[in-house]
């Protein structure tokens, strides 16, 4: 989950590294550091905590070595090549010593790394016996020491020899004081891109870090190694065989990765949900067709006949989108659907038959558990369809077919607009399959599509009228526990709402199916307990109203989310009612989640939490 950046060219390297790390800090912020090669010496500055701590340390370092000017030939950071890292800790506590970059015993080699080296202890013991001295508790330091052990004058050869000994996952960058004209990168299981400039080149874990410098990139695949100079990039496999790479063109708008006047990325991204949905839905609904014009999405009637089951596999927020997808696909197509947490999927020996479909959902397209689940599904004969936001990501490249959400960059760690767009694509998949299978007629499909097209306007209304949610949050942000309840699709929404709140506010929260209250959960309700009830499904309205009465009888404070047409009735039992437009209940998750995202946001702001970068979390989970 760590972030990696690197640069080689004619410009001063430190500002470029720092700017890149700022764009990647959402991947981890336990520590940060840089290594700059200057005057045949690798100068490393790193420290625990947020990137601001590193900037302060760099400023002090430069003042100490260069005076107030901070420039000139005496500046040990005045290099044109360097690597940087922002850390989400796995091996070793977050402290200065365990921060990256890590150097070899002699200082000849410096490495930054994202991933986990599973056999690092065995390698470390062997290297210690050979006289190498370790200073950190990390698995990454082993890489630097191992490269030095194999180094006989050829850096690439040493890296390739070291890679053959490593077990686990990694994206890494290596510099050597003996090779000031290049650095080497390698990838296995963790994302890494090479930004291609003119007389300069870049590396990064994610696109935002290079977006202001170049739109052309190489996307490294697993088991590929690249030698990067300022005017050339060569890629090879682990045996040294050269690989020809195609240039990938990045189409993202630079401004979409900036706050653009908003206090936080999260509120900006919530406010972008209407446009994100338009971008995701509209191109797929042209000329009376669904999907065909915007995607290479082709599931024939013959293929449909051979589908025994559809598997939806994802993690976190994407998993909750998958739960909604199960309801909708089963309702419209009558095909059985299983939803799996990706980290559990491949370990439960799933019963997949040739002809089955696996729908893989990931915002980043790099989530390691989801990627491994994809590979497991393919190995067992499933056709893999991925729903991802990042074009060219590993999951997208390894899928049989891919549907992009077109949500634009999502920088806040807590996912918002990506969730809404993932839901939209699941609805479109369900409609497409149902029409082909004949389980719904065209009139029914047109009614659903017509309502789907109105969702962006519904969201605009909700976002524009968020003042009441802000007011409610101001009065309840000190809640010790919050319980979300719902039934059917509303329960699926409750699961995601609960996750949002706990992610960014650190308030304990849980989601429960309303019918489960009496099976133990109601014992947790006491005077003043905050309960959020989602009451949108017509067929279950009376039952959720009964649930509200049950918790109210035991002293709970109830916030209810419902449609405008039901607001008056629900207000008779709830303390506060937030209404959304009168959307079809089946499509309600697309709109009902947004006021709950806003509630989580305002609760976290009231508590003074770091909304965009909640503690212990990172945006893209690239380690198991």
Secondary structure by P-SEA (a helix, b strand, c coil): cbbbbbcccccccaaaaaaaaaacccccccccccccccccbbbbbbbcccaaaaaaaaaaaaaaccccccccccccccccccccccccccccccccccccccccccccccccccccccaaaaaaaaaaaaccccccccaaaaaaaaaaaaccccaaaaaaaaaaaccccccbbbbbcccccbbbbbbccbbbbbbbcccccccccccccccccccbbbbbcccbbbbbccccccccccccbbbbbcbbbbccccccccccccccaaaaaaaaaaaaaaaaccccccccccccccccccccaaaaaaccbbbbbbcaaaaaaaaaaaaaaaaacccbbbbbcccccccccccccccbbbbbbbcccccaaaaaaaaaaaaaccbbbbbcccccccccccccbbbbccccccccccccaaaaaaaaaaaaaaaaaaaaaccccaaaaaaaaaaaaaaaaaaaaaaaaaaaaaaaaaacccccbbbbbbcaaaaaaaaaaaaaaaaccccbbbbbcccccccccccccccbbbbbbbcccccaaaaaaaaaaaaaaabbbbbbbbcccaaaaaaacccbbbbccccccccccccaaaaaaaaaaaaaaaaccccccccccccccccc
